[in-house]
Amino acid sequence: MKKKKEKMDAVKMMRDIRDRLSERYYNNADALHKDMESIRKKYKLVSKTTKTSKAA
């Protein structure tokens, strides 16, 4: 007999993630900046503040 799979609750999952990140970064802005920089490097993103416009 097969067990019935539980349905995934995406809203609950996103709330949990948001709460964990809020607790982590609330009093530690340096950790936020460090993590954001590593994400930018990993996905080869350029932040809006460091992006330069190309003038022809």
C-alpha positions in Angstrom: 0.0 0.0 0.0 1.4 3.4 -1.0 1.6 6.3 1.4 -0.1 9.5 0.4 2.5 12.2 -0.3 2.1 15.4 1.7 1.5 18.5 -0.4 4.3 21.1 -0.3 3.3 24.4 1.3 5.4 27.0 -0.7 4.1 29.9 1.4 5.1 28.3 4.7 8.5 27.4 3.2 9.2 30.9 2.0 8.1 32.3 5.4 10.5 30.0 7.2 13.4 31.0 4.9 12.6 34.7 5.3 12.5 34.3 9.1 15.8 32.4 9.2 17.6 35.0 7.0 16.1 37.9 9.1 17.5 36.4 12.3 20.9 35.9 10.6 21.2 39.4 9.2 19.3 41.5 11.7 22.3 42.7 13.7 25.0 41.6 11.3 25.1 43.7 8.1 28.6 42.5 7.3 27.4 38.9 6.9 24.7 40.2 4.5 27.2 42.1 2.4 29.6 39.1 2.4 26.9 36.7 1.3 25.6 39.0 -1.4 29.1 39.5 -2.8 29.7 35.7 -2.9 26.3 35.3 -4.7 27.3 38.0 -7.3 30.6 36.2 -7.9 28.9 32.8 -8.2 26.3 33.9 -10.7 28.5 36.5 -12.4 26.2 39.3 -11.5 27.0 43.0 -11.4 25.4 45.2 -8.7 23.7 48.4 -9.8 26.0 50.5 -7.7 29.2 49.1 -9.3 27.8 48.9 -12.9 29.4 51.5 -15.2 27.6 52.8 -18.3 29.3 52.4 -21.6 29.6 55.7 -23.5 30.2 55.4 -27.2 
